[in-house]
Amino acid sequence: MPAMMPQGGGQQPSCFDRIKMGFAMGLCVGMASGAIFGGFSALRYGLRGRELISQVGTVMIQGGGTFGTFMAIGTGIRC
């Protein structure tokens, strides 16, 4: 009896899904690096309390958005 071929199989994600995933991965990496670098720089400047949280949050959003955008562009080029 011949071997059965698998039916259907999984579809590969579309190009837009890959771009979204690239942005999400870049966002996570950028926010993590923003937390590390922003935290150290804010502590070096002597920020404490609400100023520290505000500064670190701002750096995290900026780093995440920037790195996410570049990862999305790089993923789009590869599609």
mmCIF file of the N, C-alpha and C atoms, coordinates in Angstrom:
data_MODEL
# 
_entry.id   MODEL 
# 
loop_
_atom_site.group_PDB 
_atom_site.id 
_atom_site.type_symbol 
_atom_site.label_atom_id 
_atom_site.label_alt_id 
_atom_site.label_comp_id 
_atom_site.label_asym_id 
_atom_site.label_entity_id 
_atom_site.label_seq_id 
_atom_site.pdbx_PDB_ins_code 
_atom_site.Cartn_x 
_atom_site.Cartn_y 
_atom_site.Cartn_z 
_atom_site.occupancy 
_atom_site.B_iso_or_equiv 
_atom_site.pdbx_formal_charge 
_atom_site.auth_seq_id 
_atom_site.auth_comp_id 
_atom_site.auth_asym_id 
_atom_site.auth_atom_id 
_atom_site.pdbx_PDB_model_num 
ATOM 1   N N  . MET A 1 1  ? 0.841  -1.162 0.000  1.00 0.00 ? 1  MET A N  1 
ATOM 2   C CA . MET A 1 1  ? 0.000  0.000  0.000  1.00 0.00 ? 1  MET A CA 1 
ATOM 3   C C  . MET A 1 1  ? 0.899  1.243  0.000  1.00 0.00 ? 1  MET A C  1 
ATOM 4   N N  . PRO A 1 2  ? 0.631  2.226  -0.882 1.00 0.00 ? 2  PRO A N  1 
ATOM 5   C CA . PRO A 1 2  ? 1.486  3.415  -0.953 1.00 0.00 ? 2  PRO A CA 1 
ATOM 6   C C  . PRO A 1 2  ? 1.305  4.308  0.277  1.00 0.00 ? 2  PRO A C  1 
ATOM 7   N N  . ALA A 1 3  ? 2.342  5.071  0.568  1.00 0.00 ? 3  ALA A N  1 
ATOM 8   C CA . ALA A 1 3  ? 2.283  5.990  1.711  1.00 0.00 ? 3  ALA A CA 1 
ATOM 9   C C  . ALA A 1 3  ? 1.291  7.112  1.418  1.00 0.00 ? 3  ALA A C  1 
ATOM 10  N N  . MET A 1 4  ? 0.575  7.500  2.447  1.00 0.00 ? 4  MET A N  1 
ATOM 11  C CA . MET A 1 4  ? -0.428 8.558  2.295  1.00 0.00 ? 4  MET A CA 1 
ATOM 12  C C  . MET A 1 4  ? 0.266  9.925  2.324  1.00 0.00 ? 4  MET A C  1 
ATOM 13  N N  . MET A 1 5  ? -0.133 10.778 1.440  1.00 0.00 ? 5  MET A N  1 
ATOM 14  C CA . MET A 1 5  ? 0.371  12.144 1.432  1.00 0.00 ? 5  MET A CA 1 
ATOM 15  C C  . MET A 1 5  ? -0.439 12.964 2.438  1.00 0.00 ? 5  MET A C  1 
ATOM 16  N N  . PRO A 1 6  ? 0.207  13.845 3.191  1.00 0.00 ? 6  PRO A N  1 
ATOM 17  C CA . PRO A 1 6  ? -0.551 14.658 4.146  1.00 0.00 ? 6  PRO A CA 1 
ATOM 18  C C  . PRO A 1 6  ? -1.538 15.569 3.420  1.00 0.00 ? 6  PRO A C  1 
ATOM 19  N N  . GLN A 1 7  ? -2.715 15.701 3.983  1.00 0.00 ? 7  GLN A N  1 
ATOM 20  C CA . GLN A 1 7  ? -3.769 16.502 3.375  1.00 0.00 ? 7  GLN A CA 1 
ATOM 21  C C  . GLN A 1 7  ? -3.684 17.947 3.850  1.00 0.00 ? 7  GLN A C  1 
ATOM 22  N N  . GLY A 1 8  ? -3.854 18.853 2.962  1.00 0.00 ? 8  GLY A N  1 
ATOM 23  C CA . GLY A 1 8  ? -3.940 20.269 3.301  1.00 0.00 ? 8  GLY A CA 1 
ATOM 24  C C  . GLY A 1 8  ? -2.607 20.880 3.677  1.00 0.00 ? 8  GLY A C  1 
ATOM 25  N N  . GLY A 1 9  ? -2.188 20.621 4.871  1.00 0.00 ? 9  GLY A N  1 
ATOM 26  C CA . GLY A 1 9  ? -0.963 21.253 5.352  1.00 0.00 ? 9  GLY A CA 1 
ATOM 27  C C  . GLY A 1 9  ? -1.238 22.690 5.764  1.00 0.00 ? 9  GLY A C  1 
ATOM 28  N N  . GLY A 1 10 ? -0.292 23.278 6.418  1.00 0.00 ? 10 GLY A N  1 
ATOM 29  C CA . GLY A 1 10 ? -0.465 24.656 6.871  1.00 0.00 ? 10 GLY A CA 1 
ATOM 30  C C  . GLY A 1 10 ? -0.058 25.643 5.799  1.00 0.00 ? 10 GLY A C  1 
ATOM 31  N N  . GLN A 1 11 ? -0.787 26.732 5.727  1.00 0.00 ? 11 GLN A N  1 
ATOM 32  C CA . GLN A 1 11 ? -0.427 27.775 4.785  1.00 0.00 ? 11 GLN A CA 1 
ATOM 33  C C  . GLN A 1 11 ? 0.649  28.656 5.389  1.00 0.00 ? 11 GLN A C  1 
ATOM 34  N N  . GLN A 1 12 ? 1.466  29.202 4.534  1.00 0.00 ? 12 GLN A N  1 
ATOM 35  C CA . GLN A 1 12 ? 2.471  30.142 5.012  1.00 0.00 ? 12 GLN A CA 1 
ATOM 36  C C  . GLN A 1 12 ? 1.819  31.504 5.198  1.00 0.00 ? 12 GLN A C  1 
ATOM 37  N N  . PRO A 1 13 ? 2.321  32.287 6.136  1.00 0.00 ? 13 PRO A N  1 
ATOM 38  C CA . PRO A 1 13 ? 1.719  33.605 6.359  1.00 0.00 ? 13 PRO A CA 1 
ATOM 39  C C  . PRO A 1 13 ? 1.915  34.523 5.154  1.00 0.00 ? 13 PRO A C  1 
ATOM 40  N N  . SER A 1 14 ? 0.954  35.417 4.970  1.00 0.00 ? 14 SER A N  1 
ATOM 41  C CA . SER A 1 14 ? 1.050  36.365 3.862  1.00 0.00 ? 14 SER A CA 1 
ATOM 42  C C  . SER A 1 14 ? 2.160  37.379 4.139  1.00 0.00 ? 14 SER A C  1 
ATOM 43  N N  . CYS A 1 15 ? 2.457  38.167 3.129  1.00 0.00 ? 15 CYS A N  1 
ATOM 44  C CA . CYS A 1 15 ? 3.514  39.170 3.285  1.00 0.00 ? 15 CYS A CA 1 
ATOM 45  C C  . CYS A 1 15 ? 3.127  40.193 4.347  1.00 0.00 ? 15 CYS A C  1 
ATOM 46  N N  . PHE A 1 16 ? 1.854  40.593 4.377  1.00 0.00 ? 16 PHE A N  1 
ATOM 47  C CA . PHE A 1 16 ? 1.410  41.561 5.376  1.00 0.00 ? 16 PHE A CA 1 
ATOM 48  C C  . PHE A 1 16 ? 1.521  40.981 6.780  1.00 0.00 ? 16 PHE A C  1 
ATOM 49  N N  . ASP A 1 17 ? 1.203  39.677 6.935  1.00 0.00 ? 17 ASP A N  1 
ATOM 50  C CA . ASP A 1 17 ? 1.350  39.040 8.246  1.00 0.00 ? 17 ASP A CA 1 
ATOM 51  C C  . ASP A 1 17 ? 2.816  38.994 8.673  1.00 0.00 ? 17 ASP A C  1 
ATOM 52  N N  . ARG A 1 18 ? 3.699  38.762 7.733  1.00 0.00 ? 18 ARG A N  1 
ATOM 53  C CA . ARG A 1 18 ? 5.130  38.757 8.056  1.00 0.00 ? 18 ARG A CA 1 
ATOM 54  C C  . ARG A 1 18 ? 5.612  40.139 8.471  1.00 0.00 ? 18 ARG A C  1 
ATOM 55  N N  . ILE A 1 19 ? 5.113  41.172 7.795  1.00 0.00 ? 19 ILE A N  1 
ATOM 56  C CA . ILE A 1 19 ? 5.498  42.539 8.145  1.00 0.00 ? 19 ILE A CA 1 
ATOM 57  C C  . ILE A 1 19 ? 5.001  42.878 9.544  1.00 0.00 ? 19 ILE A C  1 
ATOM 58  N N  . LYS A 1 20 ? 3.755  42.479 9.857  1.00 0.00 ? 20 LYS A N  1 
ATOM 59  C CA . LYS A 1 20 ? 3.227  42.726 11.200 1.00 0.00 ? 20 LYS A CA 1 
ATOM 60  C C  . LYS A 1 20 ? 4.049  42.002 12.255 1.00 0.00 ? 20 LYS A C  1 
ATOM 61  N N  . MET A 1 21 ? 4.443  40.769 11.967 1.00 0.00 ? 21 MET A N  1 
ATOM 62  C CA . MET A 1 21 ? 5.249  40.012 12.919 1.00 0.00 ? 21 MET A CA 1 
ATOM 63  C C  . MET A 1 21 ? 6.633  40.643 13.081 1.00 0.00 ? 21 MET A C  1 
ATOM 64  N N  . GLY A 1 22 ? 7.218  41.126 11.991 1.00 0.00 ? 22 GLY A N  1 
ATOM 65  C CA . GLY A 1 22 ? 8.503  41.814 12.078 1.00 0.00 ? 22 GLY A CA 1 
ATOM 66  C C  . GLY A 1 22 ? 8.406  43.074 12.915 1.00 0.00 ? 22 GLY A C  1 
ATOM 67  N N  . PHE A 1 23 ? 7.307  43.820 12.746 1.00 0.00 ? 23 PHE A N  1 
ATOM 68  C CA . PHE A 1 23 ? 7.126  45.020 13.554 1.00 0.00 ? 23 PHE A CA 1 
ATOM 69  C C  . PHE A 1 23 ? 6.964  44.662 15.023 1.00 0.00 ? 23 PHE A C  1 
ATOM 70  N N  . ALA A 1 24 ? 6.188  43.616 15.305 1.00 0.00 ? 24 ALA A N  1 
ATOM 71  C CA . ALA A 1 24 ? 5.964  43.220 16.700 1.00 0.00 ? 24 ALA A CA 1 
ATOM 72  C C  . ALA A 1 24 ? 7.262  42.763 17.362 1.00 0.00 ? 24 ALA A C  1 
ATOM 73  N N  . MET A 1 25 ? 8.069  42.001 16.636 1.00 0.00 ? 25 MET A N  1 
ATOM 74  C CA . MET A 1 25 ? 9.335  41.550 17.204 1.00 0.00 ? 25 MET A CA 1 
ATOM 75  C C  . MET A 1 25 ? 10.281 42.729 17.424 1.00 0.00 ? 25 MET A C  1 
ATOM 76  N N  . GLY A 1 26 ? 10.340 43.638 16.456 1.00 0.00 ? 26 GLY A N  1 
ATOM 77  C CA . GLY A 1 26 ? 11.174 44.822 16.611 1.00 0.00 ? 26 GLY A CA 1 
ATOM 78  C C  . GLY A 1 26 ? 10.696 45.717 17.740 1.00 0.00 ? 26 GLY A C  1 
ATOM 79  N N  . LEU A 1 27 ? 9.375  45.800 17.915 1.00 0.00 ? 27 LEU A N  1 
ATOM 80  C CA . LEU A 1 27 ? 8.817  46.598 19.004 1.00 0.00 ? 27 LEU A CA 1 
ATOM 81  C C  . LEU A 1 27 ? 9.251  46.043 20.352 1.00 0.00 ? 27 LEU A C  1 
ATOM 82  N N  . CYS A 1 28 ? 9.180  44.726 20.501 1.00 0.00 ? 28 CYS A N  1 
ATOM 83  C CA . CYS A 1 28 ? 9.581  44.106 21.775 1.00 0.00 ? 28 CYS A CA 1 
ATOM 84  C C  . CYS A 1 28 ? 11.067 44.312 22.051 1.00 0.00 ? 28 CYS A C  1 
ATOM 85  N N  . VAL A 1 29 ? 11.889 44.089 21.055 1.00 0.00 ? 29 VAL A N  1 
ATOM 86  C CA . VAL A 1 29 ? 13.335 44.252 21.244 1.00 0.00 ? 29 VAL A CA 1 
ATOM 87  C C  . VAL A 1 29 ? 13.684 45.713 21.514 1.00 0.00 ? 29 VAL A C  1 
ATOM 88  N N  . GLY A 1 30 ? 13.063 46.625 20.775 1.00 0.00 ? 30 GLY A N  1 
ATOM 89  C CA . GLY A 1 30 ? 13.335 48.043 20.966 1.00 0.00 ? 30 GLY A CA 1 
ATOM 90  C C  . GLY A 1 30 ? 12.882 48.545 22.325 1.00 0.00 ? 30 GLY A C  1 
ATOM 91  N N  . MET A 1 31 ? 11.741 48.050 22.808 1.00 0.00 ? 31 MET A N  1 
ATOM 92  C CA . MET A 1 31 ? 11.272 48.478 24.123 1.00 0.00 ? 31 MET A CA 1 
ATOM 93  C C  . MET A 1 31 ? 12.152 47.917 25.232 1.00 0.00 ? 31 MET A C  1 
ATOM 94  N N  . ALA A 1 32 ? 12.623 46.689 25.058 1.00 0.00 ? 32 ALA A N  1 
ATOM 95  C CA . ALA A 1 32 ? 13.515 46.117 26.073 1.00 0.00 ? 32 ALA A CA 1 
ATOM 96  C C  . ALA A 1 32 ? 14.835 46.880 26.124 1.00 0.00 ? 32 ALA A C  1 
ATOM 97  N N  . SER A 1 33 ? 15.396 47.172 24.962 1.00 0.00 ? 33 SER A N  1 
ATOM 98  C CA . SER A 1 33 ? 16.649 47.933 24.962 1.00 0.00 ? 33 SER A CA 1 
ATOM 99  C C  . SER A 1 33 ? 16.418 49.360 25.441 1.00 0.00 ? 33 SER A C  1 
ATOM 100 N N  . GLY A 1 34 ? 15.259 49.925 25.140 1.00 0.00 ? 34 GLY A N  1 
ATOM 101 C CA . GLY A 1 34 ? 14.935 51.256 25.637 1.00 0.00 ? 34 GLY A CA 1 
ATOM 102 C C  . GLY A 1 34 ? 14.812 51.288 27.146 1.00 0.00 ? 34 GLY A C  1 
ATOM 103 N N  . ALA A 1 35 ? 14.273 50.214 27.728 1.00 0.00 ? 35 ALA A N  1 
ATOM 104 C CA . ALA A 1 35 ? 14.167 50.146 29.187 1.00 0.00 ? 35 ALA A CA 1 
ATOM 105 C C  . ALA A 1 35 ? 15.548 50.088 29.828 1.00 0.00 ? 35 ALA A C  1 
ATOM 106 N N  . ILE A 1 36 ? 16.442 49.320 29.219 1.00 0.00 ? 36 ILE A N  1 
ATOM 107 C CA . ILE A 1 36 ? 17.788 49.181 29.783 1.00 0.00 ? 36 ILE A CA 1 
ATOM 108 C C  . ILE A 1 36 ? 18.567 50.487 29.637 1.00 0.00 ? 36 ILE A C  1 
ATOM 109 N N  . PHE A 1 37 ? 18.686 50.969 28.394 1.00 0.00 ? 37 PHE A N  1 
ATOM 110 C CA . PHE A 1 37 ? 19.484 52.171 28.160 1.00 0.00 ? 37 PHE A CA 1 
ATOM 111 C C  . PHE A 1 37 ? 18.829 53.414 28.750 1.00 0.00 ? 37 PHE A C  1 
ATOM 112 N N  . GLY A 1 38 ? 17.515 53.518 28.630 1.00 0.00 ? 38 GLY A N  1 
ATOM 113 C CA . GLY A 1 38 ? 16.820 54.669 29.197 1.00 0.00 ? 38 GLY A CA 1 
ATOM 114 C C  . GLY A 1 38 ? 16.874 54.689 30.708 1.00 0.00 ? 38 GLY A C  1 
ATOM 115 N N  . GLY A 1 39 ? 16.796 53.506 31.313 1.00 0.00 ? 39 GLY A N  1 
ATOM 116 C CA . GLY A 1 39 ? 16.887 53.434 32.770 1.00 0.00 ? 39 GLY A CA 1 
ATOM 117 C C  . GLY A 1 39 ? 18.242 53.856 33.282 1.00 0.00 ? 39 GLY A C  1 
ATOM 118 N N  . PHE A 1 40 ? 19.289 53.368 32.633 1.00 0.00 ? 40 PHE A N  1 
ATOM 119 C CA . PHE A 1 40 ? 20.635 53.745 33.067 1.00 0.00 ? 40 PHE A CA 1 
ATOM 120 C C  . PHE A 1 40 ? 20.904 55.230 32.857 1.00 0.00 ? 40 PHE A C  1 
ATOM 121 N N  . SER A 1 41 ? 20.477 55.757 31.720 1.00 0.00 ? 41 SER A N  1 
ATOM 122 C CA . SER A 1 41 ? 20.738 57.179 31.478 1.00 0.00 ? 41 SER A CA 1 
ATOM 123 C C  . SER A 1 41 ? 19.916 58.061 32.413 1.00 0.00 ? 41 SER A C  1 
ATOM 124 N N  . ALA A 1 42 ? 18.680 57.665 32.713 1.00 0.00 ? 42 ALA A N  1 
ATOM 125 C CA . ALA A 1 42 ? 17.865 58.460 33.636 1.00 0.00 ? 42 ALA A CA 1 
ATOM 126 C C  . ALA A 1 42 ? 18.444 58.421 35.049 1.00 0.00 ? 42 ALA A C  1 
ATOM 127 N N  . LEU A 1 43 ? 18.933 57.266 35.455 1.00 0.00 ? 43 LEU A N  1 
ATOM 128 C CA . LEU A 1 43 ? 19.561 57.185 36.779 1.00 0.00 ? 43 LEU A CA 1 
ATOM 129 C C  . LEU A 1 43 ? 20.855 57.993 36.826 1.00 0.00 ? 43 LEU A C  1 
ATOM 130 N N  . ARG A 1 44 ? 21.570 58.010 35.704 1.00 0.00 ? 44 ARG A N  1 
ATOM 131 C CA . ARG A 1 44 ? 22.807 58.785 35.651 1.00 0.00 ? 44 ARG A CA 1 
ATOM 132 C C  . ARG A 1 44 ? 22.533 60.283 35.769 1.00 0.00 ? 44 ARG A C  1 
ATOM 133 N N  . TYR A 1 45 ? 21.409 60.722 35.198 1.00 0.00 ? 45 TYR A N  1 
ATOM 134 C CA . TYR A 1 45 ? 21.029 62.133 35.310 1.00 0.00 ? 45 TYR A CA 1 
ATOM 135 C C  . TYR A 1 45 ? 20.454 62.468 36.677 1.00 0.00 ? 45 TYR A C  1 
ATOM 136 N N  . GLY A 1 46 ? 20.219 61.473 37.494 1.00 0.00 ? 46 GLY A N  1 
ATOM 137 C CA . GLY A 1 46 ? 19.714 61.712 38.834 1.00 0.00 ? 46 GLY A CA 1 
ATOM 138 C C  . GLY A 1 46 ? 18.204 61.805 38.932 1.00 0.00 ? 46 GLY A C  1 
ATOM 139 N N  . LEU A 1 47 ? 17.487 61.276 37.949 1.00 0.00 ? 47 LEU A N  1 
ATOM 140 C CA . LEU A 1 47 ? 16.028 61.319 37.998 1.00 0.00 ? 47 LEU A CA 1 
ATOM 141 C C  . LEU A 1 47 ? 15.509 60.274 38.982 1.00 0.00 ? 47 LEU A C  1 
ATOM 142 N N  . ARG A 1 48 ? 14.432 60.612 39.662 1.00 0.00 ? 48 ARG A N  1 
ATOM 143 C CA . ARG A 1 48 ? 13.817 59.691 40.616 1.00 0.00 ? 48 ARG A CA 1 
ATOM 144 C C  . ARG A 1 48 ? 12.302 59.806 40.508 1.00 0.00 ? 48 ARG A C  1 
ATOM 145 N N  . GLY A 1 49 ? 11.616 58.775 40.924 1.00 0.00 ? 49 GLY A N  1 
ATOM 146 C CA . GLY A 1 49 ? 10.159 58.796 41.022 1.00 0.00 ? 49 GLY A CA 1 
ATOM 147 C C  . GLY A 1 49 ? 9.454  58.951 39.691 1.00 0.00 ? 49 GLY A C  1 
ATOM 148 N N  . ARG A 1 50 ? 8.533  59.905 39.668 1.00 0.00 ? 50 ARG A N  1 
ATOM 149 C CA . ARG A 1 50 ? 7.689  60.110 38.492 1.00 0.00 ? 50 ARG A CA 1 
ATOM 150 C C  . ARG A 1 50 ? 8.511  60.536 37.275 1.00 0.00 ? 50 ARG A C  1 
ATOM 151 N N  . GLU A 1 51 ? 9.534  61.333 37.478 1.00 0.00 ? 51 GLU A N  1 
ATOM 152 C CA . GLU A 1 51 ? 10.396 61.755 36.367 1.00 0.00 ? 51 GLU A CA 1 
ATOM 153 C C  . GLU A 1 51 ? 11.114 60.560 35.754 1.00 0.00 ? 51 GLU A C  1 
ATOM 154 N N  . LEU A 1 52 ? 11.582 59.647 36.602 1.00 0.00 ? 52 LEU A N  1 
ATOM 155 C CA . LEU A 1 52 ? 12.279 58.449 36.119 1.00 0.00 ? 52 LEU A CA 1 
ATOM 156 C C  . LEU A 1 52 ? 11.354 57.595 35.264 1.00 0.00 ? 52 LEU A C  1 
ATOM 157 N N  . ILE A 1 53 ? 10.145 57.331 35.768 1.00 0.00 ? 53 ILE A N  1 
ATOM 158 C CA . ILE A 1 53 ? 9.197  56.490 35.034 1.00 0.00 ? 53 ILE A CA 1 
ATOM 159 C C  . ILE A 1 53 ? 8.804  57.150 33.715 1.00 0.00 ? 53 ILE A C  1 
ATOM 160 N N  . SER A 1 54 ? 8.583  58.447 33.743 1.00 0.00 ? 54 SER A N  1 
ATOM 161 C CA . SER A 1 54 ? 8.211  59.166 32.526 1.00 0.00 ? 54 SER A CA 1 
ATOM 162 C C  . SER A 1 54 ? 9.327  59.114 31.485 1.00 0.00 ? 54 SER A C  1 
ATOM 163 N N  . GLN A 1 55 ? 10.556 59.338 31.919 1.00 0.00 ? 55 GLN A N  1 
ATOM 164 C CA . GLN A 1 55 ? 11.694 59.332 30.994 1.00 0.00 ? 55 GLN A CA 1 
ATOM 165 C C  . GLN A 1 55 ? 11.928 57.942 30.414 1.00 0.00 ? 55 GLN A C  1 
ATOM 166 N N  . VAL A 1 56 ? 11.880 56.920 31.261 1.00 0.00 ? 56 VAL A N  1 
ATOM 167 C CA . VAL A 1 56 ? 12.104 55.554 30.776 1.00 0.00 ? 56 VAL A CA 1 
ATOM 168 C C  . VAL A 1 56 ? 10.984 55.144 29.824 1.00 0.00 ? 56 VAL A C  1 
ATOM 169 N N  . GLY A 1 57 ? 9.754  55.502 30.149 1.00 0.00 ? 57 GLY A N  1 
ATOM 170 C CA . GLY A 1 57 ? 8.636  55.186 29.257 1.00 0.00 ? 57 GLY A CA 1 
ATOM 171 C C  . GLY A 1 57 ? 8.770  55.845 27.899 1.00 0.00 ? 57 GLY A C  1 
ATOM 172 N N  . THR A 1 58 ? 9.199  57.089 27.889 1.00 0.00 ? 58 THR A N  1 
ATOM 173 C CA . THR A 1 58 ? 9.390  57.802 26.628 1.00 0.00 ? 58 THR A CA 1 
ATOM 174 C C  . THR A 1 58 ? 10.475 57.145 25.786 1.00 0.00 ? 58 THR A C  1 
ATOM 175 N N  . VAL A 1 59 ? 11.583 56.790 26.408 1.00 0.00 ? 59 VAL A N  1 
ATOM 176 C CA . VAL A 1 59 ? 12.678 56.151 25.671 1.00 0.00 ? 59 VAL A CA 1 
ATOM 177 C C  . VAL A 1 59 ? 12.249 54.772 25.167 1.00 0.00 ? 59 VAL A C  1 
ATOM 178 N N  . MET A 1 60 ? 11.453 54.057 25.952 1.00 0.00 ? 60 MET A N  1 
ATOM 179 C CA . MET A 1 60 ? 10.975 52.740 25.522 1.00 0.00 ? 60 MET A CA 1 
ATOM 180 C C  . MET A 1 60 ? 10.071 52.852 24.297 1.00 0.00 ? 60 MET A C  1 
ATOM 181 N N  . ILE A 1 61 ? 9.158  53.813 24.304 1.00 0.00 ? 61 ILE A N  1 
ATOM 182 C CA . ILE A 1 61 ? 8.251  53.992 23.166 1.00 0.00 ? 61 ILE A CA 1 
ATOM 183 C C  . ILE A 1 61 ? 9.029  54.405 21.919 1.00 0.00 ? 61 ILE A C  1 
ATOM 184 N N  . GLN A 1 62 ? 9.972  55.320 22.078 1.00 0.00 ? 62 GLN A N  1 
ATOM 185 C CA . GLN A 1 62 ? 10.755 55.773 20.926 1.00 0.00 ? 62 GLN A CA 1 
ATOM 186 C C  . GLN A 1 62 ? 11.610 54.647 20.361 1.00 0.00 ? 62 GLN A C  1 
ATOM 187 N N  . GLY A 1 63 ? 12.288 53.909 21.239 1.00 0.00 ? 63 GLY A N  1 
ATOM 188 C CA . GLY A 1 63 ? 13.132 52.809 20.775 1.00 0.00 ? 63 GLY A CA 1 
ATOM 189 C C  . GLY A 1 63 ? 12.323 51.698 20.139 1.00 0.00 ? 63 GLY A C  1 
ATOM 190 N N  . GLY A 1 64 ? 11.188 51.374 20.749 1.00 0.00 ? 64 GLY A N  1 
ATOM 191 C CA . GLY A 1 64 ? 10.342 50.321 20.197 1.00 0.00 ? 64 GLY A CA 1 
ATOM 192 C C  . GLY A 1 64 ? 9.762  50.693 18.849 1.00 0.00 ? 64 GLY A C  1 
ATOM 193 N N  . GLY A 1 65 ? 9.294  51.916 18.721 1.00 0.00 ? 65 GLY A N  1 
ATOM 194 C CA . GLY A 1 65 ? 8.734  52.348 17.445 1.00 0.00 ? 65 GLY A CA 1 
ATOM 195 C C  . GLY A 1 65 ? 9.770  52.398 16.342 1.00 0.00 ? 65 GLY A C  1 
ATOM 196 N N  . THR A 1 66 ? 10.943 52.892 16.670 1.00 0.00 ? 66 THR A N  1 
ATOM 197 C CA . THR A 1 66 ? 12.005 52.993 15.667 1.00 0.00 ? 66 THR A CA 1 
ATOM 198 C C  . THR A 1 66 ? 12.478 51.620 15.220 1.00 0.00 ? 66 THR A C  1 
ATOM 199 N N  . PHE A 1 67 ? 12.795 50.763 16.187 1.00 0.00 ? 67 PHE A N  1 
ATOM 200 C CA . PHE A 1 67 ? 13.310 49.443 15.826 1.00 0.00 ? 67 PHE A CA 1 
ATOM 201 C C  . PHE A 1 67 ? 12.224 48.602 15.161 1.00 0.00 ? 67 PHE A C  1 
ATOM 202 N N  . GLY A 1 68 ? 10.978 48.750 15.621 1.00 0.00 ? 68 GLY A N  1 
ATOM 203 C CA . GLY A 1 68 ? 9.875  48.033 14.988 1.00 0.00 ? 68 GLY A CA 1 
ATOM 204 C C  . GLY A 1 68 ? 9.672  48.447 13.545 1.00 0.00 ? 68 GLY A C  1 
ATOM 205 N N  . THR A 1 69 ? 9.796  49.738 13.277 1.00 0.00 ? 69 THR A N  1 
ATOM 206 C CA . THR A 1 69 ? 9.641  50.225 11.905 1.00 0.00 ? 69 THR A CA 1 
ATOM 207 C C  . THR A 1 69 ? 10.732 49.668 11.000 1.00 0.00 ? 69 THR A C  1 
ATOM 208 N N  . PHE A 1 70 ? 11.966 49.683 11.473 1.00 0.00 ? 70 PHE A N  1 
ATOM 209 C CA . PHE A 1 70 ? 13.051 49.152 10.647 1.00 0.00 ? 70 PHE A CA 1 
ATOM 210 C C  . PHE A 1 70 ? 12.932 47.645 10.447 1.00 0.00 ? 70 PHE A C  1 
ATOM 211 N N  . MET A 1 71 ? 12.478 46.931 11.453 1.00 0.00 ? 71 MET A N  1 
ATOM 212 C CA . MET A 1 71 ? 12.272 45.486 11.285 1.00 0.00 ? 71 MET A CA 1 
ATOM 213 C C  . MET A 1 71 ? 11.144 45.210 10.291 1.00 0.00 ? 71 MET A C  1 
ATOM 214 N N  . ALA A 1 72 ? 10.080 46.018 10.330 1.00 0.00 ? 72 ALA A N  1 
ATOM 215 C CA . ALA A 1 72 ? 8.982  45.847 9.384  1.00 0.00 ? 72 ALA A CA 1 
ATOM 216 C C  . ALA A 1 72 ? 9.445  46.136 7.958  1.00 0.00 ? 72 ALA A C  1 
ATOM 217 N N  . ILE A 1 73 ? 10.252 47.174 7.788  1.00 0.00 ? 73 ILE A N  1 
ATOM 218 C CA . ILE A 1 73 ? 10.769 47.496 6.457  1.00 0.00 ? 73 ILE A CA 1 
ATOM 219 C C  . ILE A 1 73 ? 11.671 46.373 5.957  1.00 0.00 ? 73 ILE A C  1 
ATOM 220 N N  . GLY A 1 74 ? 12.546 45.872 6.827  1.00 0.00 ? 74 GLY A N  1 
ATOM 221 C CA . GLY A 1 74 ? 13.425 44.772 6.438  1.00 0.00 ? 74 GLY A CA 1 
ATOM 222 C C  . GLY A 1 74 ? 12.660 43.514 6.081  1.00 0.00 ? 74 GLY A C  1 
ATOM 223 N N  . THR A 1 75 ? 11.599 43.237 6.820  1.00 0.00 ? 75 THR A N  1 
ATOM 224 C CA . THR A 1 75 ? 10.779 42.067 6.513  1.00 0.00 ? 75 THR A CA 1 
ATOM 225 C C  . THR A 1 75 ? 10.035 42.272 5.200  1.00 0.00 ? 75 THR A C  1 
ATOM 226 N N  . GLY A 1 76 ? 9.558  43.497 4.961  1.00 0.00 ? 76 GLY A N  1 
ATOM 227 C CA . GLY A 1 76 ? 8.864  43.777 3.706  1.00 0.00 ? 76 GLY A CA 1 
ATOM 228 C C  . GLY A 1 76 ? 9.774  43.638 2.499  1.00 0.00 ? 76 GLY A C  1 
ATOM 229 N N  . ILE A 1 77 ? 11.031 43.993 2.643  1.00 0.00 ? 77 ILE A N  1 
ATOM 230 C CA . ILE A 1 77 ? 11.983 43.841 1.539  1.00 0.00 ? 77 ILE A CA 1 
ATOM 231 C C  . ILE A 1 77 ? 12.192 42.366 1.215  1.00 0.00 ? 77 ILE A C  1 
ATOM 232 N N  . ARG A 1 78 ? 12.158 41.528 2.241  1.00 0.00 ? 78 ARG A N  1 
ATOM 233 C CA . ARG A 1 78 ? 12.400 40.098 2.026  1.00 0.00 ? 78 ARG A CA 1 
ATOM 234 C C  . ARG A 1 78 ? 11.198 39.369 1.449  1.00 0.00 ? 78 ARG A C  1 
ATOM 235 N N  . CYS A 1 79 ? 10.002 39.963 1.480  1.00 0.00 ? 79 CYS A N  1 
ATOM 236 C CA . CYS A 1 79 ? 8.799  39.286 0.947  1.00 0.00 ? 79 CYS A CA 1 
ATOM 237 C C  . CYS A 1 79 ? 8.878  39.115 -0.553 1.00 0.00 ? 79 CYS A C  1 
# 
